Amino acid sequence: MKSTRLVSPIILMLLATVVFAQSEGHKAPSEAEKSFTLLKTLAGTWQATVTTEPPVPEMGNGATAEVSLRVASRGNSLVHEMYEPGKANDPARYDHPITMLYVDADRLNLVHYCDAGNRPHMVARASADGKTVEFDFVDLSGGNEHGHMDHAVFTIIDANHHTEDWAYMMPGDKPLRAHMDLKRGQ
């Protein structure tokens, strides 16, 4: 009888430890992790039609771009690269912005390595529809004499179609908005 009284609390403590350890291992994903998982489904090559407001002839109103999204760093980052079709892959000469997305401390972060020579940092907020991820400006590294990227919205329409809306703050706080309608490449 004494041995049963002594063993019962030990068994209960062991069971509690196992249950606690299992519950820690099955933690529900944060909103940032859910949004990041959604954005990783966009991995691939995309053909974009670009429109701008105000209109910029060489950038919008039917201009095209190629966008590559690739999951990197064992699934811990998403690399977004934009190319100008028909231009050599020479980032020192032609526009070739790179954007990195990653989760840190339950925040989905976006850092845009801009052709303007700066690195705006934005943080996501998810939408109620579960198909839109919106990024708000937090801070800027590098100079601001040419302006900086200020806002981004990714909207998933289906597996082969999404849109991206980017806002660039020009010098004098004049916004330039670009809308990209993207179709998955072949």
Backbone as CSV, one residue per row, in Angstrom:
resi,resn,N_x,N_y,N_z,CA_x,CA_y,CA_z,C_x,C_y,C_z
1,MET,0.810,-1.186,0.000,0.000,0.000,0.000,0.861,1.261,0.000
2,LYS,1.920,1.272,0.855,2.808,2.426,0.898,3.476,2.645,-0.459
3,SER,3.867,1.572,-1.134,4.533,1.723,-2.419,3.585,2.314,-3.461
4,THR,2.303,1.989,-3.380,1.330,2.548,-4.310,1.191,4.043,-4.084
5,ARG,1.139,4.470,-2.816,1.038,5.899,-2.505,2.269,6.657,-3.000
6,LEU,3.410,6.057,-2.952,4.642,6.706,-3.378,4.763,6.743,-4.908
7,VAL,4.333,5.693,-5.569,4.464,5.588,-7.023,3.416,6.457,-7.733
8,SER,2.214,6.570,-7.207,1.144,7.346,-7.854,1.535,8.786,-8.123
9,PRO,2.085,9.544,-7.164,2.476,10.925,-7.482,3.586,10.992,-8.536
10,ILE,4.487,10.049,-8.528,5.573,10.034,-9.516,4.999,9.804,-10.915
11,ILE,4.062,8.876,-11.040,3.427,8.600,-12.333,2.656,9.835,-12.804
12,LEU,1.944,10.490,-11.902,1.196,11.692,-12.270,2.130,12.806,-12.745
13,MET,3.261,12.963,-12.066,4.221,13.992,-12.491,4.793,13.663,-13.870
14,LEU,5.097,12.407,-14.115,5.610,12.013,-15.421,4.580,12.253,-16.518
15,LEU,3.329,11.891,-16.257,2.271,12.109,-17.237,2.078,13.598,-17.506
16,ALA,2.103,14.418,-16.470,1.957,15.864,-16.642,3.101,16.420,-17.483
17,THR,4.308,15.929,-17.262,5.462,16.381,-18.030,5.300,16.018,-19.500
18,VAL,4.857,14.818,-19.798,4.653,14.368,-21.173,3.568,15.200,-21.847
19,VAL,2.448,15.410,-21.163,1.349,16.187,-21.728,1.802,17.626,-21.990
20,PHE,2.524,18.231,-21.044,3.010,19.595,-21.208,3.970,19.680,-22.395
21,ALA,4.874,18.727,-22.509,5.841,18.720,-23.606,5.127,18.574,-24.945
22,GLN,4.104,17.721,-25.004,3.366,17.548,-26.251,2.597,18.812,-26.621
23,SER,2.012,19.484,-25.629,1.255,20.689,-25.932,2.189,21.793,-26.429
24,GLU,3.407,21.864,-25.913,4.379,22.854,-26.394,4.776,22.564,-27.838
25,GLY,4.884,21.301,-28.203,5.279,20.921,-29.556,4.178,21.148,-30.583
26,HIS,2.945,21.304,-30.170,1.810,21.470,-31.079,1.180,22.845,-30.925
27,LYS,1.993,23.839,-30.710,1.520,25.208,-30.562,0.880,25.667,-31.877
28,ALA,-0.243,26.330,-31.773,-0.922,26.840,-32.965,-0.045,27.900,-33.631
29,PRO,-0.011,27.904,-34.972,0.814,28.909,-35.661,0.267,30.321,-35.425
30,SER,1.177,31.270,-35.346,0.788,32.674,-35.169,0.206,33.201,-36.483
31,GLU,-0.407,34.382,-36.438,-0.917,35.014,-37.655,0.228,35.274,-38.638
32,ALA,1.399,35.653,-38.116,2.562,35.886,-38.975,2.966,34.600,-39.688
33,GLU,2.983,33.485,-38.959,3.352,32.204,-39.569,2.325,31.767,-40.608
34,LYS,1.042,31.996,-40.336,-0.004,31.648,-41.305,0.157,32.474,-42.580
35,SER,0.395,33.770,-42.419,0.578,34.636,-43.590,1.820,34.244,-44.378
36,PHE,2.894,33.911,-43.681,4.131,33.507,-44.345,3.928,32.208,-45.121
37,THR,3.231,31.255,-44.532,2.931,29.992,-45.206,2.124,30.255,-46.468
38,LEU,1.162,31.169,-46.383,0.367,31.530,-47.551,1.251,32.126,-48.643
39,LEU,2.120,33.053,-48.287,2.988,33.687,-49.285,3.969,32.692,-49.906
40,LYS,4.403,31.699,-49.159,5.334,30.706,-49.721,4.680,29.882,-50.828
41,THR,3.337,29.833,-50.878,2.670,29.109,-51.977,2.867,29.818,-53.310
42,LEU,3.367,31.056,-53.273,3.608,31.814,-54.503,4.964,31.492,-55.136
43,ALA,5.728,30.590,-54.561,7.039,30.245,-55.116,6.892,29.864,-56.586
44,GLY,7.732,30.475,-57.420,7.702,30.219,-58.857,8.010,31.477,-59.630
45,THR,7.808,31.398,-60.949,8.049,32.523,-61.840,6.715,33.087,-62.300
46,TRP,6.611,34.409,-62.294,5.360,35.097,-62.594,5.574,36.151,-63.673
47,GLN,4.584,36.315,-64.545,4.577,37.368,-65.548,3.612,38.447,-65.054
48,ALA,4.078,39.690,-65.008,3.268,40.769,-64.446,2.943,41.823,-65.492
49,THR,1.739,42.326,-65.413,1.341,43.523,-66.137,1.276,44.625,-65.092
50,VAL,1.940,45.752,-65.380,2.105,46.809,-64.386,1.342,48.066,-64.801
51,THR,0.623,48.633,-63.845,0.026,49.953,-64.028,0.471,50.826,-62.864
52,THR,0.611,52.118,-63.124,1.056,53.039,-62.077,0.097,54.213,-61.955
53,GLU,0.089,54.796,-60.774,-0.694,56.010,-60.511,0.172,56.946,-59.693
54,PRO,0.555,58.093,-60.161,0.239,58.609,-61.499,0.946,57.794,-62.581
55,PRO,0.451,57.876,-63.812,1.054,57.100,-64.902,2.526,57.459,-65.130
56,VAL,3.346,56.439,-65.266,4.758,56.591,-65.609,4.959,55.722,-66.849
57,PRO,5.139,56.325,-68.026,5.157,55.573,-69.281,6.095,54.371,-69.290
58,GLU,7.320,54.526,-68.800,8.266,53.405,-68.866,8.016,52.354,-67.789
59,MET,7.163,52.639,-66.805,6.931,51.700,-65.705,5.552,51.072,-65.710
60,GLY,4.567,51.745,-66.224,3.213,51.254,-66.025,2.369,51.265,-67.264
61,ASN,1.063,51.170,-67.021,0.073,51.223,-68.076,0.325,50.180,-69.149
62,GLY,0.486,48.945,-68.702,0.666,47.832,-69.614,2.084,47.325,-69.736
63,ALA,3.043,47.991,-69.093,4.416,47.471,-69.108,4.424,46.092,-68.465
64,THR,5.420,45.309,-68.797,5.512,43.971,-68.226,6.757,43.841,-67.360
65,ALA,6.681,42.893,-66.457,7.812,42.564,-65.589,7.770,41.074,-65.317
66,GLU,8.896,40.532,-64.938,8.964,39.141,-64.514,9.326,39.149,-63.035
67,VAL,8.593,38.356,-62.271,8.828,38.263,-60.836,9.120,36.810,-60.498
68,SER,10.174,36.620,-59.725,10.537,35.291,-59.238,10.381,35.289,-57.722
69,LEU,9.685,34.296,-57.207,9.586,34.109,-55.768,10.157,32.734,-55.457
70,ARG,11.076,32.697,-54.490,11.641,31.396,-54.137,11.834,31.290,-52.637
71,VAL,11.491,30.107,-52.134,11.674,29.805,-50.717,13.140,29.480,-50.518
72,ALA,13.757,30.056,-49.485,15.186,29.871,-49.224,15.412,29.613,-47.734
73,SER,16.649,29.343,-47.391,17.075,29.169,-45.993,16.225,28.133,-45.249
74,ARG,16.082,26.974,-45.889,15.317,25.862,-45.301,13.897,26.251,-44.938
75,GLY,13.300,27.100,-45.764,11.914,27.500,-45.555,11.740,28.695,-44.646
76,ASN,12.843,29.300,-44.206,12.752,30.418,-43.271,12.701,31.788,-43.929
77,SER,12.872,31.852,-45.247,12.767,33.137,-45.932,12.158,32.934,-47.312
78,LEU,11.617,34.016,-47.844,11.068,34.035,-49.189,11.754,35.183,-49.918
79,VAL,12.352,34.882,-51.075,13.079,35.875,-51.865,12.188,36.285,-53.048
80,HIS,11.939,37.566,-53.179,11.124,38.134,-54.257,12.057,38.973,-55.124
81,GLU,12.196,38.599,-56.414,13.068,39.345,-57.323,12.265,39.791,-58.537
82,MET,12.504,41.013,-58.956,11.809,41.537,-60.112,12.821,41.879,-61.203
83,TYR,12.459,41.500,-62.447,13.329,41.712,-63.601,12.570,42.493,-64.665
84,GLU,13.324,43.180,-65.495,12.743,43.818,-66.666,12.899,42.863,-67.839
85,PRO,11.788,42.427,-68.451,11.904,41.516,-69.601,12.711,42.161,-70.728
86,GLY,13.505,41.346,-71.378,14.300,41.825,-72.498,15.584,42.535,-72.101
87,LYS,15.802,42.724,-70.817,17.036,43.364,-70.346,17.976,42.275,-69.834
88,ALA,19.256,42.489,-70.031,20.244,41.529,-69.534,20.170,41.473,-68.008
89,ASN,20.481,40.326,-67.451,20.483,40.177,-65.994,21.758,40.826,-65.454
90,ASP,21.749,42.148,-65.462,22.884,42.944,-65.017,22.380,43.936,-63.971
91,PRO,22.301,43.504,-62.696,21.721,44.357,-61.668,22.480,45.654,-61.425
92,ALA,23.716,45.760,-61.898,24.450,47.009,-61.741,23.985,48.049,-62.763
93,ARG,23.335,47.588,-63.816,22.918,48.476,-64.892,21.410,48.666,-64.989
94,TYR,20.648,47.619,-64.677,19.194,47.651,-64.835,18.524,47.411,-63.487
95,ASP,17.263,47.851,-63.381,16.502,47.623,-62.153,16.415,46.126,-61.862
96,HIS,16.621,45.797,-60.619,16.583,44.408,-60.189,16.377,44.384,-58.669
97,PRO,15.252,44.937,-58.183,15.043,44.977,-56.735,14.809,43.583,-56.157
98,ILE,15.292,43.398,-54.948,15.112,42.140,-54.217,14.402,42.460,-52.913
99,THR,13.437,41.626,-52.572,12.701,41.774,-51.330,12.802,40.463,-50.567
100,MET,13.114,40.556,-49.288,13.210,39.372,-48.423,12.053,39.401,-47.430
101,LEU,11.407,38.252,-47.251,10.335,38.114,-46.279,10.715,37.013,-45.300
102,TYR,10.452,37.237,-44.015,10.790,36.260,-42.990,9.997,36.550,-41.721
103,VAL,9.832,35.516,-40.892,9.142,35.666,-39.612,10.182,35.794,-38.514
104,ASP,9.973,36.760,-37.632,10.829,36.962,-36.468,9.949,37.449,-35.330
105,ALA,9.983,36.726,-34.208,9.233,37.119,-33.011,7.759,37.361,-33.317
106,ASP,7.145,36.440,-34.017,5.719,36.512,-34.364,5.357,37.728,-35.212
107,ARG,6.322,38.246,-35.973,6.065,39.324,-36.937,6.575,38.875,-38.292
108,LEU,5.748,39.039,-39.299,6.176,38.780,-40.665,6.800,40.069,-41.187
109,ASN,8.091,40.009,-41.474,8.872,41.169,-41.886,9.137,41.142,-43.383
110,LEU,9.240,42.318,-43.956,9.610,42.492,-45.345,10.720,43.541,-45.361
111,VAL,11.838,43.206,-46.003,12.908,44.177,-46.218,13.114,44.242,-47.727
112,HIS,12.955,45.450,-48.271,13.064,45.676,-49.710,14.431,46.293,-50.003
113,TYR,15.259,45.574,-50.750,16.577,46.069,-51.147,16.368,46.823,-52.456
114,CYS,16.208,48.118,-52.330,15.726,48.961,-53.420,16.846,49.438,-54.329
115,ASP,16.499,49.645,-55.600,17.434,50.229,-56.553,17.761,51.665,-56.189
116,ALA,16.976,52.278,-55.299,17.255,53.640,-54.833,18.378,53.655,-53.793
117,GLY,18.885,52.470,-53.440,20.020,52.380,-52.523,19.646,52.338,-51.055
118,ASN,18.381,52.068,-50.744,17.990,51.983,-49.343,17.259,50.671,-49.065
119,ARG,16.920,50.447,-47.816,16.283,49.212,-47.387,15.118,49.512,-46.447
120,PRO,13.930,49.754,-47.002,12.779,49.944,-46.136,12.369,48.624,-45.482
121,HIS,11.963,48.716,-44.238,11.508,47.569,-43.453,10.017,47.748,-43.198
122,MET,9.245,46.708,-43.482,7.795,46.741,-43.261,7.391,45.509,-42.466
123,VAL,6.259,45.594,-41.799,5.716,44.483,-41.017,4.287,44.221,-41.483
124,ALA,3.926,42.932,-41.556,2.638,42.518,-42.110,1.520,42.559,-41.087
125,ARG,0.338,42.719,-41.664,-0.898,42.470,-40.924,-1.787,41.668,-41.867
126,ALA,-2.373,40.632,-41.336,-3.201,39.747,-42.149,-4.604,40.322,-42.280
127,SER,-5.290,39.922,-43.325,-6.663,40.370,-43.527,-7.618,39.292,-43.030
128,ALA,-8.846,39.685,-42.856,-9.876,38.753,-42.402,-10.157,37.676,-43.443
129,ASP,-9.957,37.988,-44.733,-10.272,37.006,-45.779,-9.236,35.896,-45.891
130,GLY,-8.065,36.056,-45.263,-7.040,35.023,-45.301,-6.315,34.921,-46.630
131,LYS,-6.568,35.840,-47.556,-5.919,35.800,-48.867,-5.092,37.044,-49.145
132,THR,-5.093,37.980,-48.221,-4.380,39.233,-48.410,-3.399,39.442,-47.267
133,VAL,-2.191,39.855,-47.609,-1.191,40.193,-46.596,-0.724,41.612,-46.910
134,GLU,-0.887,42.504,-45.943,-0.569,43.912,-46.122,0.609,44.291,-45.246
135,PHE,1.565,45.013,-45.814,2.789,45.408,-45.108,2.815,46.915,-44.897
136,ASP,3.047,47.319,-43.654,3.131,48.731,-43.293,4.577,49.112,-42.979
137,PHE,4.966,50.297,-43.387,6.308,50.821,-43.191,6.647,50.936,-41.707
138,VAL,7.877,50.511,-41.339,8.366,50.613,-39.964,9.559,51.564,-39.887
139,ASP,10.585,51.286,-40.688,11.779,52.127,-40.658,12.578,51.963,-41.944
140,LEU,13.633,52.781,-42.068,14.416,52.816,-43.291,15.901,52.816,-42.964
141,SER,16.651,51.982,-43.661,18.118,52.007,-43.601,18.606,52.559,-44.926
142,GLY,19.633,53.379,-44.879,20.152,53.970,-46.101,19.512,55.314,-46.370
143,GLY,19.969,55.960,-47.424,19.514,57.304,-47.750,18.090,57.369,-48.255
144,ASN,17.526,58.566,-48.200,16.154,58.775,-48.636,16.047,59.889,-49.680
145,GLU,17.168,60.278,-50.274,17.126,61.387,-51.231,16.326,61.065,-52.492
146,HIS,16.156,59.781,-52.818,15.391,59.394,-54.005,14.021,58.830,-53.641
147,GLY,13.668,58.834,-52.366,12.413,58.252,-51.919,12.609,56.822,-51.456
148,HIS,11.510,56.185,-51.050,11.589,54.808,-50.540,10.252,54.093,-50.695
149,MET,10.308,52.766,-50.730,9.114,51.937,-50.751,8.434,52.096,-49.399
150,ASP,7.113,52.245,-49.412,6.391,52.616,-48.196,5.304,51.636,-47.785
151,HIS,4.802,50.839,-48.720,3.655,49.972,-48.417,3.602,48.860,-49.465
152,ALA,3.130,47.690,-49.083,2.971,46.587,-50.037,1.768,45.736,-49.631
153,VAL,1.052,45.235,-50.639,-0.095,44.359,-50.407,-0.009,43.206,-51.404
154,PHE,-0.044,41.978,-50.893,-0.088,40.775,-51.716,-1.494,40.183,-51.574
155,THR,-2.163,39.936,-52.700,-3.505,39.340,-52.679,-3.496,38.097,-53.552
156,ILE,-3.791,36.952,-52.941,-3.816,35.694,-53.685,-5.225,35.483,-54.227
157,ILE,-5.313,35.355,-55.549,-6.605,35.133,-56.193,-6.842,33.637,-56.351
158,ASP,-5.842,32.928,-56.879,-5.858,31.470,-56.926,-4.421,30.994,-57.095
159,ALA,-4.211,29.704,-57.298,-2.855,29.147,-57.344,-2.007,29.723,-58.477
160,ASN,-2.654,30.254,-59.515,-1.927,30.752,-60.682,-2.104,32.250,-60.932
161,HIS,-2.638,32.960,-59.950,-2.933,34.379,-60.157,-2.889,35.108,-58.811
162,HIS,-2.109,36.170,-58.764,-2.123,37.036,-57.582,-1.821,38.467,-58.013
163,THR,-2.068,39.399,-57.112,-1.742,40.792,-57.389,-0.806,41.301,-56.302
164,GLU,-0.034,42.305,-56.676,0.831,42.999,-55.720,0.623,44.484,-55.929
165,ASP,0.428,45.199,-54.837,0.302,46.646,-54.870,1.423,47.220,-54.027
166,TRP,2.220,48.079,-54.642,3.373,48.683,-53.983,3.207,50.193,-53.992
167,ALA,3.523,50.839,-52.890,3.505,52.305,-52.824,4.919,52.780,-52.542
168,TYR,5.369,53.708,-53.377,6.696,54.293,-53.264,6.514,55.749,-52.878
169,MET,7.162,56.179,-51.816,7.069,57.569,-51.381,8.194,58.356,-52.038
170,MET,7.820,59.212,-52.974,8.783,60.035,-53.703,9.276,61.165,-52.796
171,PRO,10.391,61.811,-53.152,10.817,62.982,-52.384,9.668,64.001,-52.314
172,GLY,9.528,64.631,-51.174,8.419,65.557,-50.970,7.141,64.846,-50.566
173,ASP,7.251,63.584,-50.171,6.103,62.768,-49.726,4.987,62.652,-50.765
174,LYS,5.380,62.503,-52.032,4.413,62.270,-53.100,4.385,60.776,-53.394
175,PRO,3.230,60.113,-53.208,3.181,58.667,-53.445,3.105,58.314,-54.932
176,LEU,3.792,57.235,-55.279,3.693,56.616,-56.590,3.227,55.191,-56.323
177,ARG,2.104,54.826,-56.900,1.543,53.491,-56.654,1.693,52.629,-57.905
178,ALA,2.118,51.386,-57.680,2.237,50.427,-58.781,1.371,49.214,-58.452
179,HIS,0.564,48.825,-59.434,-0.275,47.627,-59.303,0.245,46.600,-60.298
180,MET,0.540,45.407,-59.812,1.006,44.328,-60.677,-0.013,43.194,-60.649
181,ASP,-0.485,42.810,-61.823,-1.379,41.679,-61.985,-0.510,40.529,-62.500
182,LEU,-0.315,39.508,-61.671,0.657,38.454,-61.965,-0.003,37.127,-62.283
183,LYS,0.470,36.506,-63.359,0.025,35.158,-63.761,1.244,34.250,-63.701
184,ARG,1.036,33.049,-63.191,2.141,32.099,-63.061,2.703,31.766,-64.427
185,GLY,4.051,31.787,-64.543,4.739,31.477,-65.800,4.678,29.995,-66.121
186,GLN,5.020,29.680,-67.353,4.987,28.277,-67.821,6.214,27.536,-67.399
